[in-house]
Amino acid sequence: MTQDLPYRPAAAVMLLNDRNKVFVAQRIDTALDAWQMPQGGLDPDEEPLTGALRELEEETGIPPHLVEILGKASRELLYELPPELVGKLWKGRYRGQRQHWYAARFLGSDEDVNLETKHPEFNAWRWVDADELVSLIVPFKRELYAAVVEEFAHILAADPR
């Protein structure tokens, strides 16, 4: 039963440019028009911030020295996988993810983004307004993304310059 499965520990980054636009990338492993912010599972005993920065670099080629952490969500944010994906992802061991979210300022230039990483996960990327995020995301993550936007509303509303 899905309710008996734990959540996979994970970390994620809302990466903002100098105009408070949010980085999103299109997943390579689906025919859906699925966009997301950088995120992924934590290694055993890995600190959430370390994992978030590792995932950011693994997925986008952006190294930690090109980001400034602006804030951390006040709580872990959860999402549930739809039933048809529970047995397919993560060897069926998890019902979804519990994510530590960080807001970060991108200090580099667009040329520093490189999706051709060792294990590519994305085939396209772009900067979007925060109010576009929820509509770009697969339906089962929309509530999560709305919560992320709410958590970082004060950062998104601030003048980035």
Sequence and secondary structure as in RCSB ss.txt:
>XXXX:A:sequence
MTQDLPYRPAAAVMLLNDRNKVFVAQRIDTALDAWQMPQGGLDPDEEPLTGALRELEEETGIPPHLVEILGKASR
ELLYELPPELVGKLWKGRYRGQRQHWYAARFLGSDEDVNLETKHPEFNAWRWVDADELVSLIVPFKRELYAAVVE
EFAHILAADPR
>XXXX:A:secstr
 GGGS EEEEEEEEEE TTS EEEEEESS SS  EE SEEE  TT  HHHHHHHHHHHHH   GGGEEEEEE SS
 EEEE  HHHHTTGGGG  SEEEEEEEEEEE S GGG     SS  EEEEEEE GGGHHHHS GGGHHHHHHHHH
HTHHHHHS   
